[in-house]
Amino acid sequence: MTSYTRLRFGDVWWRVRSDAARLLFDAAGLRLASWLESGQASIVKQGPHRTVYRVQLDGRSVYIKHIRVPDTRAMLSQWIQSSKSRREWDRIEQAAGWAIPTIVPLALGEQRKAGLVFENFLITEGIDEVESLDIFVQNTLPKLPTQRQGQLRRRLADGLAELTARLHEAGVVHPDLHAGNVLVKLDDTGGVQLHLVDLEEAVPRDRASWRRSRKNLLDLGLFFLL
C-alpha cells in the first residue's frame, strides 16, 4: 500500500506520498519558488482562483494546482465542502477503486487559520506524451495518414465508450465531463490510452440515471464525431 508523510511548513499542512517527499520539498517547504527561478516550472493555466504549474524534474513531470480563496464566498464554500484540492484528491483515490484511469496524486497542502482552510495545493504525477482529446482531434489526428486516422477514430470511440461505461457502472455523476477533461496517449503498439482528469466535481451516487448517462455520452460523442 502507498504510504504517506505528514509535513508542516508555517501554516500549510501537507499530506505527501513518502516516496515523493524529498523530490518536492526541502527544509523551507515546497520547492516551487526555486523551480520557477531555474525555469523548471512554468505556468500552464492561470486565473483569479487558481494557477496550475508544470514542473520538469529529472525525466519526470509533476503538476501543481494552487487554489486561492479570494473572497468570503470562496472561503465559506471551502468551510462547508472542504477544500477544492481535498475534494479532488478524494475523487482521484475513489477513481482508482472504480478502475477509472486517472492521474496519480502526490501531495495535498492546506493553509489553515483559525480552523478554516484558505489557500490549498494539489500535486499530481504528470503523464508524458499526452494531449487533451479536443486538441488531439483538432490538431494531431488530421495530420496522420488517412488509414491511421480511421483506426484511431475507432479505437477512440471504443475507449470513450468504455471509460464512460465505467463511470456509469460506478454510479459516478460528472457534471463537467467534456473532451478537455480526457487525456489521450498513443502507446507503442498503436493502441490508445485514455485518462480522466479534473475530477473535483465528480460525485459518486448509488446509480447514474439514464438521462445523466446519455448526456455524458453526448458530451463526448458529439464532439468526437465533428
Buried (B, 14 or more C-beta within 10 A) or exposed (E): EEEBBEBEBEEBBBBBBEEBBEBBBEEEBBBBEEBBEEEBBEEEEEEEEBBBBBBBBEEEBBBBBBBBBEEEEBBEBBEEEBBBBBBBBBBBEBBEEBEBBBBBBBBBBBBBEEEBBBBBBBBBBBBEEBBBBBBBBBEBBEEEEEEEBEBBBEBBBEBBEEBBEBBBBBBBBBEEBBBBBBBBBBEEEEEBBBBBBBBBBBEBEEEBEEEBBEBBBEBBBEBBEE
